[in-house]
Amino acid sequence: MSENQFTATATAVIPEFEEALKKIDVEIDTNQDPEKQEKERKAIYDAIRDVEKTDIKETADVFAFGSEIQGDLSHFSDTALAKVKAKDLGEVGDMISNLVVQLKGFTVDEKQKKGFFSWFKKKVNRIELLKTRYDAAATNVDEIVKALNSHKVTLLNDVVLLDELYDENLKYFKTLTVYIGMGKQKLEEFRKTEVAEAVALAQRTNLPEDAQAAKDLNDKADRFEKKLYDLELTRNISIQMAPQIRLLQSSDTVMVEKIQSTIVNTIPVWKSQMVMALGIEHSQQAMEAQQAVTNLTNELLKKNAESLHMATVETAKAAERGIIDIETLTYTNQKLIDTMDEVLRIQNEGREKRREAEQTLRNIEQELKAKLLEFKG
């Protein structure tokens, strides 16, 4: 069949096929885009044709019945399992943990040594220390932003891929339903006609060859029935796969939202707060320097005259000499730490869910293989 003929066949609606689908409660989704609808319709129509041409009396036909879709589903399961196994955001979690440690160690509240002349040197060291700590933390933050952006893109691509896997799984499910539903109809018709006629003939003639022929037909019907049961096991895997895909997709989506929130909210706020901390430190340095000069002036004035001393004291009382409160900065820093801890917790939960999904898929695969081996025995 040429490509054009294939497209026409896949797109065209075949009334008798659609009527057959209604009997087994299978419906082609006409709301999806034309390309997906065409693929789904072709897969289902091919399954119908395969069922129609299958001869239960032919061992090769029974052996091949639905085997192709089973192989496709097995490949699909391997692909989904590989996605689960490849999902590991531990690197981001480690980087966030390191950042949290640095944030907890970040402080602008350094104890000052007493003494007027030592104060100037200490203030220079203090502001330089603050700048050094900020530069180091900002570098790590920038590295984390790059890593988070990279993982966000990966997760968004995975969400799209999981949508495709979900669609493929749904197509497999519908195709298997066609094989099972129409296969049961075919089996029932076979038993009512050919098997029943052979049994009736054997009873009528009482010949051993007729009895053997009837038994052979009944055995073939039983073998086909086992094949249908095997397909039902495969369909059960497809049923279980759907919610597992959505769970994994939900976990990826939650992580993308958290990463996005960290990039556009948490990290910019943290950077702005650190810049404000530097500005506050500069202002505090100037104010405390002025206070130190004022205190020194007071000491000198005491040695000259009591009256000058009293005038200086009154002037000093009138001046604003308050120290800027850093409680707000401390509170904001703690909130940022809490946010990072929450991101880490969400990441760990997502990793655990993926591991559980991986184990579930492995168990399902082992159970299916065990069951298939049992029937082969």
C-alpha positions in Angstrom: 0.0 0.0 0.0 1.4 3.4 -1.0 1.8 6.3 1.4 -1.2 8.2 -0.1 -3.4 5.0 0.1 -2.3 4.5 3.7 -3.3 8.1 4.6 -6.6 7.8 2.9 -7.4 4.5 4.5 -6.3 5.7 8.0 -8.3 8.9 7.7 -11.5 7.6 6.2 -14.2 6.4 8.6 -15.4 2.9 7.9 -19.0 2.5 9.0 -18.9 -1.2 9.7 -15.7 -0.8 11.7 -17.3 2.0 13.7 -20.3 -0.2 14.4 -18.1 -3.0 15.6 -16.4 -0.5 18.0 -19.7 0.5 19.5 -20.3 -3.1 20.5 -17.1 -3.3 22.6 -17.3 0.3 24.0 -14.3 1.6 22.1 -14.5 5.2 20.8 -12.0 7.1 18.7 -11.3 10.5 20.2 -12.3 13.0 17.6 -11.3 16.0 19.7 -7.6 15.4 19.4 -5.5 16.9 16.6 -5.9 15.3 13.2 -2.4 13.6 13.2 -3.1 11.9 16.5 -6.6 11.0 15.5 -5.3 9.5 12.3 -2.7 7.3 14.1 -5.3 6.1 16.6 -7.8 5.3 13.9 -5.2 3.4 11.9 -4.1 1.4 14.9 -7.6 0.5 15.8 -8.7 -0.3 12.3 -5.6 -2.4 11.8 -6.5 -4.4 14.9 -10.1 -4.9 13.6 -8.7 -6.2 10.3 -6.3 -8.5 12.1 -9.1 -9.9 14.2 -11.3 -10.5 11.1 -8.6 -12.3 9.2 -7.5 -14.5 12.2 -8.5 -18.2 11.8 -8.8 -19.8 15.2 -8.1 -23.2 13.6 -4.7 -22.0 12.5 -2.1 -22.2 15.3 0.1 -19.6 13.7 -2.8 -17.1 13.6 -3.5 -17.7 17.3 0.1 -17.4 18.2 0.5 -14.1 16.3 -2.9 -12.7 17.6 -2.2 -9.4 19.3 1.6 -10.1 19.7 2.6 -7.0 17.8 0.7 -4.7 20.2 2.1 -6.6 23.1 5.6 -6.0 21.8 4.9 -2.3 21.4 3.6 -2.1 24.9 6.7 -3.8 26.3 8.9 -1.3 24.4 6.7 1.5 25.8 7.1 0.2 29.3 10.9 0.1 28.9 10.8 3.7 27.7 8.7 4.8 30.7 11.0 2.9 33.1 14.0 4.5 31.6 12.5 8.0 32.2 11.9 7.2 35.8 15.4 5.8 36.3 17.0 8.8 34.6 15.1 11.3 36.8 17.5 12.5 39.5 17.7 16.1 40.7 20.1 15.3 43.5 22.6 17.8 42.2 20.2 20.6 42.6 19.3 19.4 46.1 23.0 19.3 47.1 23.5 22.8 45.8 20.5 24.2 47.6 21.6 22.5 50.8 25.0 24.1 50.5 23.4 27.5 49.9 21.2 27.1 53.0 24.3 26.4 55.0 25.9 29.5 53.7 22.8 31.6 54.3 22.7 30.4 57.9 26.3 31.4 58.4 25.7 34.8 56.8 25.5 37.6 59.4 26.3 41.3 59.6 26.2 41.4 63.4 29.9 41.3 64.3 31.1 42.2 67.8 33.2 45.3 68.0 36.4 45.7 70.1 36.4 48.7 72.4 38.7 51.6 71.8 38.4 54.7 69.6 41.3 54.1 67.2 40.7 50.4 66.9 37.1 51.2 65.8 38.1 52.6 62.4 40.2 49.6 61.4 37.5 47.2 62.7 34.8 49.0 60.7 36.8 48.7 57.5 37.3 45.0 58.1 33.7 44.5 58.9 32.4 46.1 55.7 35.0 44.2 53.6 34.0 41.0 55.4 30.4 41.6 54.5 31.2 42.3 50.9 33.4 39.1 50.7 30.6 37.0 52.1 28.0 38.5 49.8 30.2 38.0 46.7 30.8 34.3 47.7 27.1 33.7 48.3 26.1 35.5 45.1 28.4 33.4 43.1 26.8 30.2 44.4 23.4 31.7 43.8 24.2 32.4 40.2 25.4 28.8 39.8 22.2 27.5 41.2 20.1 29.7 39.0 21.9 28.2 35.9 21.4 24.7 37.2 17.8 25.3 38.1 17.1 26.8 34.7 18.7 23.8 33.0 16.6 21.3 35.1 13.5 23.3 34.5 13.9 23.0 30.7 14.5 19.3 31.2 11.4 18.9 33.3 9.2 20.8 30.9 10.4 18.6 28.1 9.7 15.6 30.2 6.2 16.8 30.9 5.6 17.1 27.1 7.1 13.7 26.5 5.0 12.1 29.3 1.9 13.6 27.5 3.0 11.7 24.4 3.6 8.6 26.4 0.1 8.9 27.9 -1.4 9.2 24.4 0.5 6.2 23.2 -0.6 4.2 26.3 -4.2 5.1 25.6 -3.9 4.0 22.0 -2.4 0.7 23.2 -5.3 0.3 25.6 -7.9 0.9 23.0 -6.2 -1.4 20.5 -5.9 -4.2 23.1 -9.6 -3.7 23.9 -10.4 -4.2 20.2 -8.4 -7.5 20.2 -10.0 -8.7 23.4 -13.6 -7.6 22.7 -13.8 -8.7 19.1 -11.7 -11.8 19.8 -14.3 -12.9 22.4 -17.1 -12.4 19.9 -15.1 -14.4 17.3 -14.5 -17.1 19.9 -18.2 -17.3 20.9 -19.2 -17.5 17.2 -16.6 -20.2 16.6 -17.9 -22.3 19.5 -21.5 -21.9 18.5 -20.9 -22.9 14.9 -17.8 -25.0 14.0 -17.2 -26.6 17.5 -20.9 -27.2 18.1 -21.3 -28.7 14.6 -18.3 -31.0 15.1 -19.6 -32.2 18.4 -23.0 -32.8 17.0 -21.5 -34.8 14.1 -19.3 -36.9 16.4 -22.4 -37.7 18.6 -24.4 -38.6 15.5 -21.8 -40.8 13.8 -20.1 -42.1 16.9 -16.9 -42.3 14.9 -13.5 -41.9 16.6 -12.2 -39.6 13.9 -15.2 -37.3 14.2 -14.8 -37.3 18.0 -11.1 -36.4 17.7 -11.9 -33.7 15.2 -14.4 -32.2 17.7 -11.9 -32.4 20.5 -9.2 -30.7 18.3 -11.6 -27.8 17.5 -12.5 -27.4 21.2 -8.8 -27.4 22.1 -8.1 -24.7 19.6 -11.0 -22.7 21.1 -9.4 -23.1 24.5 -6.0 -22.1 23.2 -7.5 -18.9 21.7 -9.3 -18.2 25.0 -6.0 -18.4 26.8 -4.5 -16.0 24.3 -7.3 -13.6 25.0 -6.6 -13.9 28.7 -3.0 -13.1 28.0 -4.0 -10.0 26.2 -6.2 -9.0 29.2 -3.1 -9.2 31.4 -1.3 -6.9 29.0 -4.2 -4.5 29.0 -4.1 -4.4 32.8 -0.5 -3.2 32.5 -1.7 -0.4 30.2 -4.4 0.5 32.7 -1.9 0.8 35.6 0.5 2.7 33.5 -1.9 5.7 32.9 -2.1 6.9 36.6 1.6 6.2 37.0 2.4 8.5 34.1 0.2 11.2 35.5 1.8 10.9 38.9 5.2 11.3 37.5 4.0 14.2 35.3 2.5 15.9 38.4 5.7 15.5 40.3 7.7 17.1 37.4 5.1 20.0 37.2 5.3 20.7 41.0 9.1 20.8 40.8 9.0 23.1 37.8 6.7 25.5 39.7 9.0 25.4 42.7 12.0 26.1 40.5 10.3 28.9 38.8 9.2 30.5 42.1 12.8 30.2 43.4 14.2 31.9 40.3 11.7 34.7 39.9 10.9 35.4 43.6 13.2 33.9 46.2 16.6 34.5 44.7 16.0 38.1 43.4 14.6 39.0 46.9 17.6 37.5 48.5 20.0 39.5 46.3 18.1 42.7 46.9 18.2 42.1 50.6 21.9 41.6 50.5 22.4 44.8 48.6 20.3 46.6 51.2 22.4 45.1 53.9 25.5 46.6 52.3 23.8 50.0 52.1 22.6 49.8 55.7 26.2 48.9 56.8 27.5 52.0 55.0 25.0 54.2 56.7 25.6 52.6 60.1 29.3 53.0 59.6 29.0 56.8 58.9 26.6 57.2 61.9 28.8 55.3 64.3 31.8 57.2 63.1 30.1 60.4 63.9 29.1 59.1 67.3 32.7 58.1 68.0 33.9 61.6 67.1 31.3 63.2 69.3 32.2 61.0 72.2 35.9 61.9 71.8 35.0 65.6 71.7 33.1 65.1 75.0 36.1 63.6 76.7 38.4 66.4 75.6 35.9 69.1 76.7 35.7 67.5 80.1 39.4 68.4 80.6 39.0 72.0 79.7 36.0 73.2 81.6 32.9 71.9 83.3 30.7 74.5 81.6 32.0 73.5 78.1 31.5 69.9 79.0 27.8 70.5 80.0 27.1 72.4 76.8 28.6 69.5 74.7 26.6 66.9 76.6 23.3 68.8 75.9 24.3 69.1 72.2 25.0 65.4 72.0 21.7 64.5 73.6 19.9 66.6 70.9 21.7 64.7 68.1 20.3 61.5 66.6 22.6 58.7 67.6 20.3 55.7 67.2 21.7 52.4 65.8 19.9 50.8 62.9 17.9 47.7 63.9 18.9 44.6 61.9 16.0 42.4 63.2 14.2 42.8 59.8 17.3 41.6 57.9 17.6 38.6 60.3 13.9 37.7 59.8 14.1 38.0 56.0 17.3 35.9 55.9 15.5 33.2 58.0 12.5 33.2 55.7 14.8 32.7 52.7 16.4 29.8 54.5 13.0 28.3 55.2 12.1 28.6 51.5 15.3 26.8 50.4 14.5 24.1 53.0 11.0 23.7 51.5 12.4 23.4 48.0 14.8 20.7 49.2 12.0 18.8 50.9 9.8 19.0 47.7 12.7 17.7 45.6 13.3 14.8 48.0 9.6 13.9 47.9 9.7 14.0 44.1 12.8 11.7 44.0 11.0 9.3 46.4 7.9 9.2 44.3 10.0 8.4 41.2 11.8 5.6 43.0 8.5 4.2 44.1 7.2 4.4 40.5 10.3 2.6 39.3 9.9 -0.2 41.8 6.2 -0.5 40.8 7.0 -0.8 37.1 9.6 -3.4 37.9 7.2 -5.4 40.0 4.5 -5.2 37.3 7.0 -6.3 34.6 8.2 -9.3 36.8 4.6 -10.3 37.6 3.7 -10.2 33.9 6.8 -12.2 32.9 6.1 -14.7 35.6 2.5 -15.1 34.5 3.6 -15.5 30.8 6.1 -18.1 31.8 3.4 -19.9 33.8 1.2 -20.1 30.7 4.0 -21.2 28.5 4.6 -24.1 31.0 
